[in-house]
Amino acid sequence: MSHQEQIIVNELDKNPNIRITDLEEMTGLPIGEVCKIRYFWKLEKKRESKQNASCQGRVEKTVLKGCYA
């Protein structure tokens, strides 16, 4: 990951609602590149939240099975 990409990811982690133009000004990257990085950042966050939700669901099911055994 380049330094500019890392800046964008860090800023998105701090404030997901930051404007694209602000990120563009910070990094000097074209707006298309900034949009692409933000798009993949959002996909990664969704994937992480789905994994966390499915892991929590599995834990609850095994705990319930233990309670009724």
PyMOL Python script that loads the backbone (N, CA, C, O; Angstrom):
from pymol import cmd

cmd.read_pdbstr("""\
ATOM      1  N   MET A   1       0.851  -1.170   0.000  1.00  0.00           N
ATOM      2  CA  MET A   1       0.000   0.000   0.000  1.00  0.00           C
ATOM      3  C   MET A   1       0.899   1.236   0.000  1.00  0.00           C
ATOM      4  O   MET A   1       1.853   1.325   0.772  1.00  0.00           O
ATOM      5  N   SER A   2       0.584   2.167  -0.860  1.00  0.00           N
ATOM      6  CA  SER A   2       1.393   3.379  -0.942  1.00  0.00           C
ATOM      7  C   SER A   2       1.092   4.306   0.241  1.00  0.00           C
ATOM      8  O   SER A   2       0.110   4.129   0.962  1.00  0.00           O
ATOM      9  N   HIS A   3       1.954   5.276   0.410  1.00  0.00           N
ATOM     10  CA  HIS A   3       1.787   6.240   1.504  1.00  0.00           C
ATOM     11  C   HIS A   3       0.468   6.999   1.347  1.00  0.00           C
ATOM     12  O   HIS A   3      -0.233   7.240   2.331  1.00  0.00           O
ATOM     13  N   GLN A   4       0.134   7.373   0.123  1.00  0.00           N
ATOM     14  CA  GLN A   4      -1.103   8.120  -0.115  1.00  0.00           C
ATOM     15  C   GLN A   4      -2.334   7.265   0.193  1.00  0.00           C
ATOM     16  O   GLN A   4      -3.309   7.752   0.764  1.00  0.00           O
ATOM     17  N   GLU A   5      -2.280   5.990  -0.188  1.00  0.00           N
ATOM     18  CA  GLU A   5      -3.392   5.096   0.126  1.00  0.00           C
ATOM     19  C   GLU A   5      -3.547   4.930   1.631  1.00  0.00           C
ATOM     20  O   GLU A   5      -4.665   4.886   2.145  1.00  0.00           O
ATOM     21  N   GLN A   6      -2.433   4.839   2.327  1.00  0.00           N
ATOM     22  CA  GLN A   6      -2.463   4.695   3.780  1.00  0.00           C
ATOM     23  C   GLN A   6      -3.086   5.927   4.438  1.00  0.00           C
ATOM     24  O   GLN A   6      -3.830   5.804   5.411  1.00  0.00           O
ATOM     25  N   ILE A   7      -2.785   7.095   3.915  1.00  0.00           N
ATOM     26  CA  ILE A   7      -3.388   8.332   4.437  1.00  0.00           C
ATOM     27  C   ILE A   7      -4.906   8.271   4.293  1.00  0.00           C
ATOM     28  O   ILE A   7      -5.636   8.600   5.227  1.00  0.00           O
ATOM     29  N   ILE A   8      -5.378   7.850   3.119  1.00  0.00           N
ATOM     30  CA  ILE A   8      -6.820   7.777   2.871  1.00  0.00           C
ATOM     31  C   ILE A   8      -7.473   6.782   3.824  1.00  0.00           C
ATOM     32  O   ILE A   8      -8.508   7.085   4.418  1.00  0.00           O
ATOM     33  N   VAL A   9      -6.886   5.609   3.976  1.00  0.00           N
ATOM     34  CA  VAL A   9      -7.445   4.582   4.859  1.00  0.00           C
ATOM     35  C   VAL A   9      -7.481   5.082   6.300  1.00  0.00           C
ATOM     36  O   VAL A   9      -8.478   4.884   6.995  1.00  0.00           O
ATOM     37  N   ASN A  10      -6.422   5.718   6.754  1.00  0.00           N
ATOM     38  CA  ASN A  10      -6.392   6.249   8.122  1.00  0.00           C
ATOM     39  C   ASN A  10      -7.471   7.299   8.329  1.00  0.00           C
ATOM     40  O   ASN A  10      -8.144   7.302   9.360  1.00  0.00           O
ATOM     41  N   GLU A  11      -7.642   8.187   7.362  1.00  0.00           N
ATOM     42  CA  GLU A  11      -8.661   9.230   7.480  1.00  0.00           C
ATOM     43  C   GLU A  11     -10.065   8.628   7.460  1.00  0.00           C
ATOM     44  O   GLU A  11     -10.944   9.081   8.193  1.00  0.00           O
ATOM     45  N   LEU A  12     -10.279   7.611   6.626  1.00  0.00           N
ATOM     46  CA  LEU A  12     -11.587   6.954   6.582  1.00  0.00           C
ATOM     47  C   LEU A  12     -11.875   6.219   7.884  1.00  0.00           C
ATOM     48  O   LEU A  12     -13.020   6.181   8.333  1.00  0.00           O
ATOM     49  N   ASP A  13     -10.852   5.637   8.492  1.00  0.00           N
ATOM     50  CA  ASP A  13     -11.044   4.974   9.782  1.00  0.00           C
ATOM     51  C   ASP A  13     -11.447   5.981  10.852  1.00  0.00           C
ATOM     52  O   ASP A  13     -12.280   5.685  11.708  1.00  0.00           O
ATOM     53  N   LYS A  14     -10.858   7.168  10.800  1.00  0.00           N
ATOM     54  CA  LYS A  14     -11.191   8.218  11.773  1.00  0.00           C
ATOM     55  C   LYS A  14     -12.581   8.788  11.517  1.00  0.00           C
ATOM     56  O   LYS A  14     -13.363   8.984  12.448  1.00  0.00           O
ATOM     57  N   ASN A  15     -12.886   9.054  10.230  1.00  0.00           N
ATOM     58  CA  ASN A  15     -14.146   9.694   9.864  1.00  0.00           C
ATOM     59  C   ASN A  15     -14.645   9.111   8.542  1.00  0.00           C
ATOM     60  O   ASN A  15     -14.230   9.563   7.476  1.00  0.00           O
ATOM     61  N   PRO A  16     -15.535   8.109   8.598  1.00  0.00           N
ATOM     62  CA  PRO A  16     -16.023   7.481   7.368  1.00  0.00           C
ATOM     63  C   PRO A  16     -16.821   8.425   6.466  1.00  0.00           C
ATOM     64  O   PRO A  16     -17.004   8.137   5.283  1.00  0.00           O
ATOM     65  N   ASN A  17     -17.293   9.541   7.008  1.00  0.00           N
ATOM     66  CA  ASN A  17     -18.109  10.471   6.229  1.00  0.00           C
ATOM     67  C   ASN A  17     -17.302  11.623   5.635  1.00  0.00           C
ATOM     68  O   ASN A  17     -17.878  12.609   5.174  1.00  0.00           O
ATOM     69  N   ILE A  18     -15.984  11.507   5.642  1.00  0.00           N
ATOM     70  CA  ILE A  18     -15.142  12.568   5.100  1.00  0.00           C
ATOM     71  C   ILE A  18     -15.420  12.734   3.604  1.00  0.00           C
ATOM     72  O   ILE A  18     -15.696  11.763   2.900  1.00  0.00           O
ATOM     73  N   ARG A  19     -15.343  13.967   3.137  1.00  0.00           N
ATOM     74  CA  ARG A  19     -15.631  14.239   1.731  1.00  0.00           C
ATOM     75  C   ARG A  19     -14.491  13.764   0.836  1.00  0.00           C
ATOM     76  O   ARG A  19     -13.316  13.844   1.194  1.00  0.00           O
ATOM     77  N   ILE A  20     -14.873  13.270  -0.335  1.00  0.00           N
ATOM     78  CA  ILE A  20     -13.899  12.786  -1.318  1.00  0.00           C
ATOM     79  C   ILE A  20     -12.934  13.902  -1.696  1.00  0.00           C
ATOM     80  O   ILE A  20     -11.737  13.664  -1.857  1.00  0.00           O
ATOM     81  N   THR A  21     -13.449  15.111  -1.838  1.00  0.00           N
ATOM     82  CA  THR A  21     -12.585  16.220  -2.248  1.00  0.00           C
ATOM     83  C   THR A  21     -11.538  16.530  -1.184  1.00  0.00           C
ATOM     84  O   THR A  21     -10.425  16.942  -1.510  1.00  0.00           O
ATOM     85  N   ASP A  22     -11.891  16.334   0.091  1.00  0.00           N
ATOM     86  CA  ASP A  22     -10.907  16.544   1.157  1.00  0.00           C
ATOM     87  C   ASP A  22      -9.783  15.518   1.054  1.00  0.00           C
ATOM     88  O   ASP A  22      -8.609  15.856   1.203  1.00  0.00           O
ATOM     89  N   LEU A  23     -10.151  14.260   0.796  1.00  0.00           N
ATOM     90  CA  LEU A  23      -9.142  13.213   0.638  1.00  0.00           C
ATOM     91  C   LEU A  23      -8.274  13.476  -0.587  1.00  0.00           C
ATOM     92  O   LEU A  23      -7.067  13.237  -0.575  1.00  0.00           O
ATOM     93  N   GLU A  24      -8.907  13.968  -1.635  1.00  0.00           N
ATOM     94  CA  GLU A  24      -8.177  14.289  -2.866  1.00  0.00           C
ATOM     95  C   GLU A  24      -7.137  15.382  -2.603  1.00  0.00           C
ATOM     96  O   GLU A  24      -6.001  15.291  -3.069  1.00  0.00           O
ATOM     97  N   GLU A  25      -7.531  16.405  -1.862  1.00  0.00           N
ATOM     98  CA  GLU A  25      -6.613  17.503  -1.546  1.00  0.00           C
ATOM     99  C   GLU A  25      -5.475  17.042  -0.641  1.00  0.00           C
ATOM    100  O   GLU A  25      -4.340  17.490  -0.800  1.00  0.00           O
ATOM    101  N   MET A  26      -5.770  16.147   0.310  1.00  0.00           N
ATOM    102  CA  MET A  26      -4.743  15.661   1.239  1.00  0.00           C
ATOM    103  C   MET A  26      -3.654  14.871   0.524  1.00  0.00           C
ATOM    104  O   MET A  26      -2.470  14.990   0.840  1.00  0.00           O
ATOM    105  N   THR A  27      -4.072  14.068  -0.441  1.00  0.00           N
ATOM    106  CA  THR A  27      -3.137  13.122  -1.052  1.00  0.00           C
ATOM    107  C   THR A  27      -2.604  13.556  -2.403  1.00  0.00           C
ATOM    108  O   THR A  27      -1.520  13.131  -2.803  1.00  0.00           O
ATOM    109  N   GLY A  28      -3.343  14.391  -3.112  1.00  0.00           N
ATOM    110  CA  GLY A  28      -2.934  14.779  -4.458  1.00  0.00           C
ATOM    111  C   GLY A  28      -3.279  13.738  -5.509  1.00  0.00           C
ATOM    112  O   GLY A  28      -2.932  13.895  -6.679  1.00  0.00           O
ATOM    113  N   LEU A  29      -3.965  12.669  -5.097  1.00  0.00           N
ATOM    114  CA  LEU A  29      -4.385  11.640  -6.051  1.00  0.00           C
ATOM    115  C   LEU A  29      -5.600  12.129  -6.836  1.00  0.00           C
ATOM    116  O   LEU A  29      -6.362  12.959  -6.340  1.00  0.00           O
ATOM    117  N   PRO A  30      -5.788  11.625  -8.054  1.00  0.00           N
ATOM    118  CA  PRO A  30      -6.999  11.974  -8.811  1.00  0.00           C
ATOM    119  C   PRO A  30      -8.247  11.453  -8.096  1.00  0.00           C
ATOM    120  O   PRO A  30      -8.188  10.472  -7.355  1.00  0.00           O
ATOM    121  N   ILE A  31      -9.361  12.116  -8.328  1.00  0.00           N
ATOM    122  CA  ILE A  31     -10.594  11.764  -7.622  1.00  0.00           C
ATOM    123  C   ILE A  31     -11.011  10.326  -7.908  1.00  0.00           C
ATOM    124  O   ILE A  31     -11.582   9.669  -7.038  1.00  0.00           O
ATOM    125  N   GLY A  32     -10.740   9.832  -9.100  1.00  0.00           N
ATOM    126  CA  GLY A  32     -11.072   8.446  -9.433  1.00  0.00           C
ATOM    127  C   GLY A  32     -10.326   7.453  -8.561  1.00  0.00           C
ATOM    128  O   GLY A  32     -10.895   6.452  -8.126  1.00  0.00           O
ATOM    129  N   GLU A  33      -9.052   7.727  -8.304  1.00  0.00           N
ATOM    130  CA  GLU A  33      -8.255   6.846  -7.438  1.00  0.00           C
ATOM    131  C   GLU A  33      -8.763   6.894  -6.002  1.00  0.00           C
ATOM    132  O   GLU A  33      -8.835   5.868  -5.326  1.00  0.00           O
ATOM    133  N   VAL A  34      -9.112   8.081  -5.544  1.00  0.00           N
ATOM    134  CA  VAL A  34      -9.631   8.238  -4.180  1.00  0.00           C
ATOM    135  C   VAL A  34     -10.945   7.465  -4.035  1.00  0.00           C
ATOM    136  O   VAL A  34     -11.165   6.789  -3.030  1.00  0.00           O
ATOM    137  N   CYS A  35     -11.813   7.567  -5.040  1.00  0.00           N
ATOM    138  CA  CYS A  35     -13.093   6.849  -5.002  1.00  0.00           C
ATOM    139  C   CYS A  35     -12.875   5.343  -4.984  1.00  0.00           C
ATOM    140  O   CYS A  35     -13.571   4.619  -4.272  1.00  0.00           O
ATOM    141  N   LYS A  36     -11.909   4.873  -5.765  1.00  0.00           N
ATOM    142  CA  LYS A  36     -11.627   3.442  -5.828  1.00  0.00           C
ATOM    143  C   LYS A  36     -11.132   2.926  -4.472  1.00  0.00           C
ATOM    144  O   LYS A  36     -11.564   1.873  -4.002  1.00  0.00           O
ATOM    145  N   ILE A  37     -10.226   3.679  -3.857  1.00  0.00           N
ATOM    146  CA  ILE A  37      -9.699   3.275  -2.548  1.00  0.00           C
ATOM    147  C   ILE A  37     -10.817   3.258  -1.519  1.00  0.00           C
ATOM    148  O   ILE A  37     -10.901   2.331  -0.713  1.00  0.00           O
ATOM    149  N   ARG A  38     -11.681   4.276  -1.536  1.00  0.00           N
ATOM    150  CA  ARG A  38     -12.797   4.346  -0.588  1.00  0.00           C
ATOM    151  C   ARG A  38     -13.776   3.193  -0.810  1.00  0.00           C
ATOM    152  O   ARG A  38     -14.293   2.620   0.149  1.00  0.00           O
ATOM    153  N   TYR A  39     -14.027   2.857  -2.067  1.00  0.00           N
ATOM    154  CA  TYR A  39     -14.932   1.755  -2.400  1.00  0.00           C
ATOM    155  C   TYR A  39     -14.428   0.444  -1.796  1.00  0.00           C
ATOM    156  O   TYR A  39     -15.188  -0.282  -1.155  1.00  0.00           O
ATOM    157  N   PHE A  40     -13.144   0.147  -2.005  1.00  0.00           N
ATOM    158  CA  PHE A  40     -12.598  -1.097  -1.476  1.00  0.00           C
ATOM    159  C   PHE A  40     -12.490  -1.065   0.047  1.00  0.00           C
ATOM    160  O   PHE A  40     -12.595  -2.106   0.696  1.00  0.00           O
ATOM    161  N   TRP A  41     -12.282   0.114   0.621  1.00  0.00           N
ATOM    162  CA  TRP A  41     -12.269   0.254   2.075  1.00  0.00           C
ATOM    163  C   TRP A  41     -13.649  -0.114   2.634  1.00  0.00           C
ATOM    164  O   TRP A  41     -13.750  -0.830   3.630  1.00  0.00           O
ATOM    165  N   LYS A  42     -14.714   0.385   1.983  1.00  0.00           N
ATOM    166  CA  LYS A  42     -16.074   0.075   2.437  1.00  0.00           C
ATOM    167  C   LYS A  42     -16.371  -1.415   2.324  1.00  0.00           C
ATOM    168  O   LYS A  42     -16.974  -2.000   3.224  1.00  0.00           O
ATOM    169  N   LEU A  43     -15.948  -2.036   1.215  1.00  0.00           N
ATOM    170  CA  LEU A  43     -16.149  -3.478   1.057  1.00  0.00           C
ATOM    171  C   LEU A  43     -15.470  -4.255   2.176  1.00  0.00           C
ATOM    172  O   LEU A  43     -16.043  -5.195   2.727  1.00  0.00           O
ATOM    173  N   GLU A  44     -14.260  -3.862   2.504  1.00  0.00           N
ATOM    174  CA  GLU A  44     -13.509  -4.539   3.563  1.00  0.00           C
ATOM    175  C   GLU A  44     -14.219  -4.391   4.909  1.00  0.00           C
ATOM    176  O   GLU A  44     -14.286  -5.347   5.682  1.00  0.00           O
ATOM    177  N   LYS A  45     -14.746  -3.205   5.192  1.00  0.00           N
ATOM    178  CA  LYS A  45     -15.456  -2.984   6.458  1.00  0.00           C
ATOM    179  C   LYS A  45     -16.717  -3.844   6.527  1.00  0.00           C
ATOM    180  O   LYS A  45     -17.028  -4.404   7.578  1.00  0.00           O
ATOM    181  N   LYS A  46     -17.448  -3.952   5.406  1.00  0.00           N
ATOM    182  CA  LYS A  46     -18.646  -4.793   5.386  1.00  0.00           C
ATOM    183  C   LYS A  46     -18.272  -6.251   5.612  1.00  0.00           C
ATOM    184  O   LYS A  46     -18.945  -6.957   6.363  1.00  0.00           O
ATOM    185  N   ARG A  47     -17.200  -6.702   4.965  1.00  0.00           N
ATOM    186  CA  ARG A  47     -16.756  -8.083   5.110  1.00  0.00           C
ATOM    187  C   ARG A  47     -16.372  -8.368   6.563  1.00  0.00           C
ATOM    188  O   ARG A  47     -16.716  -9.417   7.108  1.00  0.00           O
ATOM    189  N   GLU A  48     -15.665  -7.437   7.179  1.00  0.00           N
ATOM    190  CA  GLU A  48     -15.264  -7.607   8.578  1.00  0.00           C
ATOM    191  C   GLU A  48     -16.483  -7.666   9.499  1.00  0.00           C
ATOM    192  O   GLU A  48     -16.517  -8.478  10.424  1.00  0.00           O
ATOM    193  N   SER A  49     -17.474  -6.822   9.257  1.00  0.00           N
ATOM    194  CA  SER A  49     -18.651  -6.812  10.127  1.00  0.00           C
ATOM    195  C   SER A  49     -19.460  -8.095   9.957  1.00  0.00           C
ATOM    196  O   SER A  49     -20.022  -8.599  10.930  1.00  0.00           O
ATOM    197  N   LYS A  50     -19.527  -8.631   8.739  1.00  0.00           N
ATOM    198  CA  LYS A  50     -20.231  -9.898   8.526  1.00  0.00           C
ATOM    199  C   LYS A  50     -19.504 -11.038   9.221  1.00  0.00           C
ATOM    200  O   LYS A  50     -20.145 -11.911   9.806  1.00  0.00           O
ATOM    201  N   GLN A  51     -18.183 -11.044   9.168  1.00  0.00           N
ATOM    202  CA  GLN A  51     -17.414 -12.086   9.837  1.00  0.00           C
ATOM    203  C   GLN A  51     -17.624 -12.021  11.343  1.00  0.00           C
ATOM    204  O   GLN A  51     -17.806 -13.051  11.993  1.00  0.00           O
ATOM    205  N   ASN A  52     -17.601 -10.828  11.891  1.00  0.00           N
ATOM    206  CA  ASN A  52     -17.804 -10.674  13.334  1.00  0.00           C
ATOM    207  C   ASN A  52     -19.200 -11.136  13.738  1.00  0.00           C
ATOM    208  O   ASN A  52     -19.366 -11.776  14.776  1.00  0.00           O
ATOM    209  N   ALA A  53     -20.201 -10.815  12.925  1.00  0.00           N
ATOM    210  CA  ALA A  53     -21.573 -11.210  13.237  1.00  0.00           C
ATOM    211  C   ALA A  53     -21.725 -12.720  13.167  1.00  0.00           C
ATOM    212  O   ALA A  53     -22.378 -13.313  14.026  1.00  0.00           O
ATOM    213  N   SER A  54     -21.139 -13.351  12.165  1.00  0.00           N
ATOM    214  CA  SER A  54     -21.278 -14.802  12.041  1.00  0.00           C
ATOM    215  C   SER A  54     -20.508 -15.516  13.147  1.00  0.00           C
ATOM    216  O   SER A  54     -20.960 -16.554  13.631  1.00  0.00           O
ATOM    217  N   CYS A  55     -19.381 -14.996  13.549  1.00  0.00           N
ATOM    218  CA  CYS A  55     -18.620 -15.605  14.643  1.00  0.00           C
ATOM    219  C   CYS A  55     -19.397 -15.514  15.952  1.00  0.00           C
ATOM    220  O   CYS A  55     -19.423 -16.470  16.726  1.00  0.00           O
ATOM    221  N   GLN A  56     -20.022 -14.386  16.198  1.00  0.00           N
ATOM    222  CA  GLN A  56     -20.793 -14.224  17.422  1.00  0.00           C
ATOM    223  C   GLN A  56     -21.991 -15.160  17.426  1.00  0.00           C
ATOM    224  O   GLN A  56     -22.349 -15.703  18.471  1.00  0.00           O
ATOM    225  N   GLY A  57     -22.613 -15.352  16.269  1.00  0.00           N
ATOM    226  CA  GLY A  57     -23.746 -16.264  16.170  1.00  0.00           C
ATOM    227  C   GLY A  57     -23.342 -17.687  16.476  1.00  0.00           C
ATOM    228  O   GLY A  57     -24.080 -18.408  17.148  1.00  0.00           O
ATOM    229  N   ARG A  58     -22.190 -18.104  15.998  1.00  0.00           N
ATOM    230  CA  ARG A  58     -21.710 -19.462  16.251  1.00  0.00           C
ATOM    231  C   ARG A  58     -21.432 -19.672  17.739  1.00  0.00           C
ATOM    232  O   ARG A  58     -21.739 -20.730  18.288  1.00  0.00           O
ATOM    233  N   VAL A  59     -20.863 -18.681  18.376  1.00  0.00           N
ATOM    234  CA  VAL A  59     -20.549 -18.802  19.802  1.00  0.00           C
ATOM    235  C   VAL A  59     -21.831 -18.960  20.597  1.00  0.00           C
ATOM    236  O   VAL A  59     -21.905 -19.799  21.495  1.00  0.00           O
ATOM    237  N   GLU A  60     -22.840 -18.165  20.278  1.00  0.00           N
ATOM    238  CA  GLU A  60     -24.095 -18.240  21.013  1.00  0.00           C
ATOM    239  C   GLU A  60     -24.738 -19.608  20.844  1.00  0.00           C
ATOM    240  O   GLU A  60     -25.279 -20.151  21.808  1.00  0.00           O
ATOM    241  N   LYS A  61     -24.694 -20.182  19.639  1.00  0.00           N
ATOM    242  CA  LYS A  61     -25.306 -21.488  19.398  1.00  0.00           C
ATOM    243  C   LYS A  61     -24.602 -22.573  20.202  1.00  0.00           C
ATOM    244  O   LYS A  61     -25.261 -23.440  20.776  1.00  0.00           O
ATOM    245  N   THR A  62     -23.285 -22.538  20.251  1.00  0.00           N
ATOM    246  CA  THR A  62     -22.566 -23.571  20.999  1.00  0.00           C
ATOM    247  C   THR A  62     -22.825 -23.417  22.493  1.00  0.00           C
ATOM    248  O   THR A  62     -22.907 -24.413  23.211  1.00  0.00           O
ATOM    249  N   VAL A  63     -22.953 -22.200  22.960  1.00  0.00           N
ATOM    250  CA  VAL A  63     -23.249 -21.978  24.377  1.00  0.00           C
ATOM    251  C   VAL A  63     -24.635 -22.519  24.699  1.00  0.00           C
ATOM    252  O   VAL A  63     -24.829 -23.155  25.735  1.00  0.00           O
ATOM    253  N   LEU A  64     -25.605 -22.270  23.812  1.00  0.00           N
ATOM    254  CA  LEU A  64     -26.957 -22.775  24.047  1.00  0.00           C
ATOM    255  C   LEU A  64     -26.985 -24.296  24.037  1.00  0.00           C
ATOM    256  O   LEU A  64     -27.666 -24.906  24.862  1.00  0.00           O
ATOM    257  N   LYS A  65     -26.258 -24.915  23.118  1.00  0.00           N
ATOM    258  CA  LYS A  65     -26.203 -26.379  23.084  1.00  0.00           C
ATOM    259  C   LYS A  65     -25.646 -26.914  24.396  1.00  0.00           C
ATOM    260  O   LYS A  65     -26.122 -27.925  24.913  1.00  0.00           O
ATOM    261  N   GLY A  66     -24.650 -26.244  24.927  1.00  0.00           N
ATOM    262  CA  GLY A  66     -24.065 -26.657  26.200  1.00  0.00           C
ATOM    263  C   GLY A  66     -25.054 -26.529  27.347  1.00  0.00           C
ATOM    264  O   GLY A  66     -25.038 -27.334  28.278  1.00  0.00           O
ATOM    265  N   CYS A  67     -25.907 -25.527  27.285  1.00  0.00           N
ATOM    266  CA  CYS A  67     -26.880 -25.310  28.350  1.00  0.00           C
ATOM    267  C   CYS A  67     -27.947 -26.394  28.367  1.00  0.00           C
ATOM    268  O   CYS A  67     -28.408 -26.797  29.435  1.00  0.00           O
ATOM    269  N   TYR A  68     -28.343 -26.870  27.182  1.00  0.00           N
ATOM    270  CA  TYR A  68     -29.421 -27.852  27.099  1.00  0.00           C
ATOM    271  C   TYR A  68     -28.923 -29.287  27.134  1.00  0.00           C
ATOM    272  O   TYR A  68     -29.732 -30.214  27.153  1.00  0.00           O
ATOM    273  N   ALA A  69     -27.618 -29.491  27.142  1.00  0.00           N
ATOM    274  CA  ALA A  69     -27.079 -30.862  27.102  1.00  0.00           C
ATOM    275  C   ALA A  69     -27.163 -31.529  28.451  1.00  0.00           C
ATOM    276  O   ALA A  69     -26.756 -32.682  28.597  1.00  0.00           O
TER     277      ALA A  69
END
""", "prot")
cmd.dss("prot")
cmd.show_as("cartoon", "prot")
cmd.util.cbc("prot")
cmd.orient("prot")
